[in-house]
Amino acid sequence: MTIQTIIDNTRELVDEKEAARILDISPGTLAVWRSTGRYNLRFLKVGRNVRYRRADLEAWLEKRTRETGATA
């Protein structure tokens, strides 16, 4: 792994506040979802810190995108 790869990967990571802002929810709601496993939203633990990859947040939102009001 090169230093540039590490830098690029770090830029892609966002903290809980930024992830909540991207999803338009509160950080507390995000913490509840994470602790209960309510949604399959991937995250990383770095020591005590929680981080999310922007690509994972975007993929999660894309999977939840609907063309109609149907919830199937």
Secondary structure, 3 states (H helix, E strand, C coil): CCHHHHHHHHHHEEEHHHHHHHHCCCHHHHHHHHHHCCCCCCCEEECCEEEEEHHHHHHHHHHCCCCCCCCC
